[in-house]
Amino acid sequence: MPYPLVVNDTGIIEPQPIDPAEKFVNADDSGLSETSILDYWVWAFSDLVGNTERGVLAEYL
């Protein structure tokens, strides 16, 4: 599903949330066809041992 590009009054693009259950598009013939955006987020950002992800988590908190 394409997402709209939202630009505020000052001309800044505002990020829009993605539904975690959304599937990858055009992934019919690959292993990605059974995975969701949430699966990617879990894989990509669950390593809190490294300093980078801990820093991102600390900024969020």
C-alpha positions as CSV (number, residue, x, y, z in Angstrom):
1,M,0.0,0.0,0.0
2,P,1.5,3.3,-1.0
3,Y,1.6,6.0,1.7
4,P,0.7,9.6,1.2
5,L,3.5,12.2,1.4
6,V,2.4,14.6,4.2
7,V,4.0,18.0,4.1
8,N,3.2,20.4,6.9
9,D,2.7,24.2,6.7
10,T,6.4,24.9,7.0
11,G,7.3,22.5,4.1
12,I,8.7,19.7,6.3
13,I,7.7,16.1,5.4
14,E,6.1,14.5,8.4
15,P,6.7,10.7,8.8
16,Q,3.6,8.6,8.8
17,P,3.3,5.4,10.9
18,I,3.3,2.1,9.1
19,D,0.9,-0.7,10.1
20,P,3.2,-3.4,11.7
21,A,1.0,-6.2,10.2
22,E,1.6,-4.9,6.6
23,K,3.2,-7.4,4.2
24,F,6.0,-6.5,1.8
25,V,4.8,-5.7,-1.7
26,N,6.1,-7.6,-4.8
27,A,7.5,-10.3,-2.6
28,D,5.4,-13.2,-4.0
29,D,8.3,-15.3,-5.1
30,S,10.6,-14.8,-2.2
31,G,10.8,-15.6,1.5
32,L,9.5,-12.1,2.3
33,S,6.0,-13.0,1.2
34,E,5.2,-14.5,4.6
35,T,6.8,-11.8,6.7
36,S,5.5,-8.4,7.9
37,I,7.0,-5.0,8.7
38,L,6.9,-6.1,12.4
39,D,9.1,-9.1,11.6
40,Y,11.7,-6.8,10.0
41,W,11.6,-4.4,13.0
42,V,12.1,-7.3,15.4
43,W,15.0,-8.6,13.3
44,A,16.7,-5.2,12.7
45,F,16.3,-3.4,16.0
46,S,16.2,-6.0,18.8
47,D,20.0,-6.1,19.4
48,L,20.4,-4.0,22.5
49,V,24.0,-5.3,23.1
50,G,25.4,-2.8,20.6
51,N,25.9,0.8,21.5
52,T,23.9,2.1,18.5
53,E,20.6,0.5,19.3
54,R,21.0,1.3,23.0
55,G,21.5,4.9,22.1
56,V,18.4,5.0,19.9
57,L,16.4,3.4,22.7
58,A,17.8,5.9,25.2
59,E,16.8,8.8,22.9
60,Y,13.3,7.4,22.5
61,L,12.9,7.0,26.3
